[in-house]
Amino acid sequence: MIRVILLIDCASEFDRKLLRGVMKYSRENGPWLFYRMPSDFRRGQGREEWVLEWARKWKADAIIGRWDEEKVNLLNRLNIPIVLQNNRSRSDVYSNLTGDYVNTGRMAARYFRKKLFINFAFFGVRHIIWSEERCAGFQDEVEQFRGRFFAYKAEPSANPEREAVILWLNALPKPVALFCCDDAHALFISETCKMSGIRIPEEISLLGVDNDELLCGISDPPISSIELDVEHGGYQTCKFLHRRLLNGGGAPFNVVINPIRIIQRHSSQRYNTSDPYVERLVGFIDDNYFRDIDMQTLVQSVPLSRRSIEMRFRKETGTSIYQYLITTRIEHFAHLLATTDLPVMDIACQAGFKDCSNIARIFKKYKGCSPLEFRQKNCVF
């Protein structure tokens, strides 16, 4: 029987999803025996020795969890496989449980861009890798389409200064698309906006990460969030760990948890446009892009002439109605390529491309590579 120590709290939805993936693998390939160190093990004196002592006493075969104590080399002291999530950096010694943080930030920026925003802000934590890299991806994507970018980063190991955050929020140009490093920080922003009279989503469109339904739902309004493939990450961690144990060793490995999709709630439902007809048309495209719709169907969704709505749409969005429809389909196409193993032609149909003969050419025009090349670079399955 394989014995695994879990240095994992259960307070967050991320940790619970991770544990569900671990449990799923153990049920299919076990039995495995787990010991979860109590949540306060990090706070006491001698906490490093506590982990070492229990691992030896319990004859642990492996360790999975969060560990920021670089001064203690668990690997050399125990000589067992160890998979750790370090908030400060990725390890060159241990196997890493990490994430595609940069592309999570890019996904957030693209989402807000489709909402027609020109002002973008990030709220996170300084020197924490998942926050810093989400900020970097978000900022880079925003700068590519020449949006205005603002950031506030709190110091780690401390609650953000609410008064300072209020001053920052009040100074932001409105309306603004605000991406937070996780749902806990998004909830802090939501509470702070309530205290200072800033309206969500009218003045601030708010998005978090982790899709923690409790944190997102307790907010008024409920918070939109990026869902991560955490359960799959827990499953893959055990799969790679099991392989190392069966082979009697091997090099450290990385398990990368990828963003899946954005769960939209009321905090980010609005589009940044003062034209109600453009907003209605954009919403119609986002809800129906996968259907067999043409320009005639699109313009019939608003009570204006085709020429009038096309002029108003280009003025508000900087692009044509047709190009917006194609871009929406391509983004959904790319998402399915990266997150499923469906055949390319099936994905093209699901994305709304009924004539698939030119799909490779169209995709390459927008993404710079063929669908198969994109899948090889970005697949998460």
C-alpha positions in Angstrom: 0.0 0.0 0.0 1.4 3.4 -1.0 1.5 6.0 1.9 1.3 9.7 1.0 1.6 12.7 3.2 -0.6 15.6 2.1 0.6 19.1 3.0 -2.8 20.5 1.9 -5.4 22.6 3.6 -9.1 22.1 2.8 -10.2 25.7 3.3 -10.2 26.7 -0.4 -12.1 25.2 -3.4 -8.7 24.8 -5.1 -7.5 22.5 -2.4 -10.7 20.5 -2.3 -10.7 20.0 -6.1 -7.1 18.9 -6.0 -7.9 16.4 -3.3 -10.8 15.1 -5.4 -8.4 14.3 -8.2 -6.0 12.6 -5.8 -8.8 10.5 -4.3 -10.1 9.6 -7.8 -6.7 8.2 -8.9 -6.2 6.3 -5.6 -9.6 4.6 -5.9 -8.8 3.5 -9.5 -5.2 2.4 -8.8 -5.0 1.9 -5.0 -5.4 1.3 -2.4 -3.4 4.3 -1.2 -3.2 5.6 2.3 -3.1 9.3 3.1 -2.2 11.4 6.0 -3.1 15.1 5.9 -0.9 17.2 8.1 -3.1 19.5 10.2 -3.5 23.0 8.8 -1.5 24.7 11.5 1.6 22.6 11.0 3.3 25.5 9.3 2.9 27.9 12.1 4.7 26.3 15.0 8.3 26.1 15.9 10.2 23.2 14.4 7.5 22.7 11.7 10.1 21.4 9.2 11.3 18.8 11.6 7.7 17.8 12.4 7.2 16.9 8.7 10.5 15.0 8.5 9.8 13.1 11.7 6.3 12.1 10.8 7.4 11.0 7.3 10.0 8.7 8.7 7.8 7.4 11.5 4.9 6.7 9.2 7.2 5.3 6.5 5.8 7.6 3.9 6.4 6.8 0.2 5.7 10.3 -1.1 4.7 13.9 -0.2 2.2 16.1 -2.1 1.4 19.6 -1.1 2.4 23.2 -0.5 5.9 24.0 0.8 7.7 27.4 0.9 10.5 26.4 3.2 13.4 26.4 0.8 15.9 26.2 3.6 14.8 22.6 4.4 15.6 20.1 1.6 13.0 17.5 2.2 14.1 15.5 -0.8 17.7 15.0 0.4 16.6 14.3 4.0 13.9 11.7 3.0 14.9 10.3 -0.4 11.2 9.9 -1.5 9.3 11.5 -4.4 7.9 14.9 -3.5 5.5 17.1 -5.5 5.2 20.6 -4.2 3.4 23.8 -5.0 5.7 26.7 -4.0 4.1 30.2 -3.9 7.5 31.9 -4.5 9.0 30.0 -7.4 9.2 26.7 -9.3 11.7 24.3 -7.8 14.7 22.8 -9.6 14.8 20.0 -6.9 11.2 18.9 -6.3 8.6 18.0 -8.8 6.3 21.0 -9.3 2.6 21.3 -9.0 2.1 24.5 -10.9 -0.2 26.3 -13.4 -0.3 28.0 -16.8 -0.6 31.3 -15.0 0.4 33.5 -17.9 -2.3 32.1 -20.2 -4.8 32.5 -17.4 -4.1 36.2 -17.5 -4.3 36.2 -21.3 -7.7 34.5 -21.2 -9.0 37.2 -18.8 -7.8 40.0 -21.1 -9.3 38.5 -24.2 -12.6 38.0 -22.3 -12.7 41.7 -21.3 -11.6 42.8 -24.8 -14.7 41.0 -26.2 -16.7 43.1 -23.7 -15.3 46.2 -25.6 -13.3 47.6 -22.6 -10.4 49.9 -23.2 -9.4 50.3 -19.5 -7.9 47.3 -17.7 -6.7 46.8 -14.1 -5.1 44.0 -12.1 -5.3 43.4 -8.3 -2.9 40.9 -6.8 0.0 40.1 -4.5 3.6 41.0 -5.0 6.3 38.3 -5.3 3.8 35.4 -5.4 4.4 33.5 -8.6 0.8 32.7 -9.6 -0.2 36.3 -9.0 2.8 37.8 -10.8 2.5 35.6 -13.9 -1.3 36.1 -14.2 -0.6 39.8 -14.1 2.2 39.5 -16.7 -0.1 37.5 -19.1 -3.0 40.0 -18.5 -0.8 43.0 -19.1 1.0 41.7 -22.1 -2.3 40.8 -23.9 -3.8 44.2 -23.0 -0.8 46.0 -24.4 -1.0 44.0 -27.6 -4.4 45.5 -28.3 -3.3 48.9 -26.9 -5.6 49.0 -23.9 -4.8 51.1 -20.8 -3.3 49.1 -18.0 -3.3 49.7 -14.2 -2.1 47.5 -11.3 -2.2 47.3 -7.5 -0.1 44.6 -5.8 -0.4 44.1 -2.1 2.5 42.9 0.0 2.5 39.1 0.8 1.6 37.8 4.2 -0.6 40.8 5.0 -4.1 41.9 4.3 -4.4 44.6 1.7 -4.7 48.2 3.1 -8.3 48.8 2.4 -8.1 52.6 2.5 -5.2 52.5 0.0 -7.2 50.2 -2.3 -10.2 52.5 -2.1 -8.0 55.4 -3.2 -6.7 53.2 -6.1 -10.2 52.1 -7.1 -11.5 55.6 -7.1 -8.6 56.8 -9.3 -9.2 54.2 -12.0 -10.8 55.5 -15.2 -14.3 54.2 -15.4 -15.6 51.9 -16.7 -12.8 49.5 -16.1 -12.3 45.7 -16.4 -10.7 44.5 -13.2 -9.0 41.1 -13.1 -8.0 39.7 -9.6 -5.3 37.1 -9.0 -7.9 34.8 -7.3 -11.5 34.7 -6.0 -10.5 35.7 -2.5 -9.0 39.0 -3.8 -12.0 39.5 -6.0 -14.3 39.2 -3.0 -12.1 41.8 -1.2 -12.6 44.1 -4.2 -16.4 43.5 -4.2 -16.6 44.3 -0.5 -14.5 47.4 -0.9 -16.6 48.7 -3.7 -19.7 48.3 -1.6 -18.1 50.3 1.2 -17.0 53.1 -1.2 -20.1 53.3 -3.3 -18.4 52.0 -6.5 -20.9 50.1 -8.7 -20.3 46.6 -10.0 -20.6 45.9 -12.9 -21.6 49.4 -14.1 -18.2 51.0 -13.1 -16.0 48.0 -12.5 -16.4 44.7 -14.3 -14.9 42.1 -12.0 -13.3 38.7 -12.6 -11.5 36.3 -10.3 -9.8 32.9 -10.6 -10.6 29.4 -9.2 -14.4 29.5 -9.5 -14.8 29.0 -5.8 -18.6 29.0 -5.8 -18.8 29.9 -2.1 -16.6 33.0 -2.4 -18.2 34.0 -5.7 -21.7 33.5 -4.5 -21.4 35.3 -1.2 -20.5 38.5 -3.1 -23.2 40.9 -4.2 -23.2 40.8 -7.1 -21.9 37.2 -7.6 -18.4 37.2 -9.1 -17.4 35.8 -12.5 -14.3 33.5 -12.3 -11.9 31.5 -14.4 -12.3 27.8 -13.8 -9.1 25.8 -13.6 -8.6 22.1 -14.4 -7.6 21.4 -10.8 -9.1 18.0 -10.3 -7.4 16.7 -13.4 -4.2 18.2 -12.0 -4.6 16.2 -8.8 -5.2 13.0 -10.8 -2.1 13.6 -13.0 0.0 14.3 -10.0 -0.8 10.9 -8.6 -0.4 9.2 -12.0 3.2 10.6 -12.5 4.0 9.9 -8.9 2.8 6.3 -9.2 5.0 5.8 -12.2 8.1 7.0 -10.4 7.3 4.8 -7.4 6.9 1.7 -9.7 10.1 2.5 -11.6 12.1 3.0 -8.5 13.0 6.7 -9.3 13.2 9.1 -12.1 13.6 12.8 -12.8 11.4 15.4 -11.2 8.3 16.3 -13.3 5.9 19.2 -13.7 2.1 19.0 -13.4 0.6 22.1 -15.1 -3.0 23.1 -14.1 -4.6 24.9 -17.1 -7.5 27.4 -17.3 -10.6 25.8 -18.8 -13.3 28.5 -19.2 -14.8 31.6 -17.7 -17.9 31.2 -15.6 -19.8 34.4 -16.1 -21.8 35.8 -13.3 -23.4 39.2 -12.7 -20.1 41.0 -11.8 -19.0 41.0 -15.5 -22.2 40.7 -17.5 -22.2 44.2 -19.0 -20.6 45.3 -22.2 -18.6 48.5 -22.3 -20.8 50.3 -24.8 -23.2 53.2 -24.6 -25.1 52.0 -27.6 -27.9 49.5 -26.6 -28.3 48.1 -30.1 -24.6 47.3 -30.3 -24.7 45.7 -26.9 -27.7 43.6 -28.0 -26.0 42.5 -31.2 -22.8 41.5 -29.4 -24.8 39.6 -26.9 -26.7 37.8 -29.6 -23.5 36.8 -31.4 -22.0 35.5 -28.1 -25.1 33.4 -27.4 -25.6 32.1 -31.0 -22.2 32.0 -32.7 -22.4 28.2 -33.0 -25.6 28.4 -35.0 -26.0 28.7 -38.8 -26.5 32.5 -38.7 -25.7 35.0 -41.5 -25.6 38.7 -41.7 -29.3 39.0 -42.5 -30.1 37.1 -39.3 -27.8 39.3 -37.3 -29.1 42.6 -38.5 -32.7 41.4 -37.9 -31.9 41.1 -34.2 -32.0 45.0 -33.9 -34.6 47.5 -35.2 -32.1 49.3 -37.5 -31.1 49.2 -41.1 -28.1 47.1 -42.0 -26.0 50.1 -43.0 -26.9 51.9 -39.7 -26.1 49.0 -37.4 -22.9 48.2 -39.2 -21.7 51.8 -38.9 -22.6 51.9 -35.2 -21.0 48.5 -34.6 -17.7 49.5 -36.2 -17.7 52.8 -34.3 -18.1 51.1 -30.9 -15.9 48.0 -31.5 -13.4 49.0 -34.1 -14.3 46.0 -36.2 -17.2 44.8 -38.5 -20.1 42.6 -37.4 -18.8 39.8 -39.6 -15.3 39.9 -38.3 -16.6 39.9 -34.7 -18.6 36.8 -35.5 -15.6 35.0 -37.1 -13.3 36.0 -34.2 -15.8 34.6 -31.7 -16.0 31.3 -33.5 -12.2 31.0 -33.8 -11.7 31.6 -30.1 -14.2 28.9 -29.3 -12.6 26.6 -31.9 -9.2 27.2 -30.3 -10.5 26.5 -26.8 -12.0 23.1 -27.9 -8.7 22.2 -29.7 -6.8 22.7 -26.5 -9.2 21.1 -24.1 -10.7 18.2 -26.0 -9.5 15.3 -28.2 -12.5 15.7 -30.6 -11.6 15.6 -34.4 -10.9 19.0 -35.9 -13.9 18.8 -38.3 -16.3 18.1 -35.4 -14.8 21.0 -33.5 -15.3 23.3 -36.5 -19.0 22.4 -36.7 -19.4 23.0 -32.9 -17.8 26.4 -33.3 -20.3 27.4 -36.1 -18.2 26.7 -39.2 -20.6 24.8 -41.4 -18.3 24.8 -44.5 -15.2 23.2 -43.2 -13.2 23.1 -46.5 -11.3 26.3 -45.7 -11.1 26.0 -41.9 -7.4 25.5 -41.7 -6.7 28.6 -43.8 -9.1 30.7 -41.8 -7.7 29.5 -38.5 -4.1 30.2 -39.6 -5.1 33.7 -40.6 -6.2 34.4 -37.0 -3.9 32.3 -34.9 -0.8 32.1 -37.1 -0.7 28.3 -37.2 -2.8 25.3 -38.3 -5.4 23.8 -36.0 -3.2 20.7 -35.5 -0.1 22.8 -34.7 -2.2 24.8 -32.2 -3.4 21.7 -30.5 0.1 20.3 -30.2 1.3 23.5 -28.6 -1.6 24.1 -26.2 -3.4 20.8 -25.5 -4.2 20.1 -21.8 -5.5 16.6 -22.0 
